[in-house]
Amino acid sequence: MSTLMPDIANHTTAQTEGTLDWVGMSNIEMPMMVASQGENERMVSAFIDAFVNLKEPQAKGIHMSRLYLLLDELSTSNTLDFQSLVTLLDGFISSHHDLSDNAKVQFRFDYHLRRKSLISGKQGWKAYPVTLTGRLNKGKVDIELAVDVRYSSTCPCSAALARQLIQKAFKAKFHDQDADLDSIHEWLGTTEGIVATPHSQRSVAELKVKLNANTSEFPITALVDIIEGCLKTPVQAAVKREDEQEFALLNGQNLMFCEDAARRLQHAMNNTAEYDDFWLRINHLESLHAHDAVSITTKGIEGGYQP
């Protein structure tokens, strides 16, 4: 004899009436096949947040299993791209047509790219944290792509102070003698010659863009290339001595405060027409201070991202 299992959510009312902005699940871990422009489709391990609103004030709750099963279907039978993300959001709402009219989903994963070294031509993997966020609000779709890129930033102020100390050491060494070029050259190759060096630190550029309906595959690599091309000093993967020397040269020729880095990227993004809006945060994880130096900027369009 079969026994019907109770469904409390369907047959009871809320203990206290009220609408809720979001109800759902967070940190769902699933593999996802991701489509990125210029790259082969690849599997990533994603952490997913899935939500719908609860517009019915007397409803006990939503059907969370329906959200999970739609995500599972995407994971096992489809590829995550712009259109499948829109379809997923529509499925969230249609599966809760009597309860919800807004949906939100977020995918967080590391996207690995093969990157060449600066001089030697060696290659290695670099992981770029990516966040894809989709919202469907009363029929209006909003898709956002965010990527973090790590780079090195060398302080212009400390570089100037280091140069001053080197000048001082040079004057102390050679002020009372007629130094020949070979002696100066040899001295500059010693720790006494380069008595001080500027401080630099690992830094992170966080960039978010609003995608439009012309997008099919996600422009992950394109955004990484814009950031690394602007800042010139991305952290490296495979490194030989000649690569390390070139990295030191690039740092010395690209001195920047966090404001400089933000303005470089702001200029590049303002000259890129593919994205409806952008938000940018520069984080210099200070080696001199115990705190970070930060700059934040946006495209500055009406109704767009706020700083």
C-alpha angles and dihedrals in degrees: 000000000000121000121211112232114227119250103205094179092059100040106040134059128232117281087230121019121237145115119258127212097217136005124172144080137309135200096024105169116215138147113249131190105226128201113213125176113261094008135093114255108268140185119249132181104241133192108212136198116197125187145164128184122249106227096167105086095200097047116111093219148303131285101258094178089064091059091048094049092051089053090047091052090052090048096050104031110027147033124253107244135133096282097043088051091054090047090051092053091048089051091052090057098039089052088055099034092142094047110031144039100171129064136182133184132177130192120196121188145137114256113205122213131183108239128188123231118246101253114353096059093232117146134215142167122268123189119219118193108231131189123192116191126185128186130183112192116180091323098320115118123211119182121184130187121197128184133180120214124189121215142156122260124194118202115242091206095054089044090057091047091049091050090052091053091048090051090050092050091048092052092048091050101045107022095106101038140062099245119202122217094253092054092049091046092051092046093051088058092062132082087244089059097048094040096166138026129198119252120250132179143194108266137189130219113201114197128181123185134185111232123213133215092267088072119098107160119031115260096227098138092043092057092046090051092050093051097044092043092053099044096040095203109077115163112264136236114199109024132186123181093267089053092051091050091050090048089054089051093049091050091050092049095044104051109169145171116212087262091058093051092048093051093048092054093040089056093048094048093047087057093050112088099185096087129065094213142350140205122197134191123183117200120191105191094212123229092189099045132044089231134061129253112229138187124184128189141159139199087261100224122155111269091008135114117328121218 
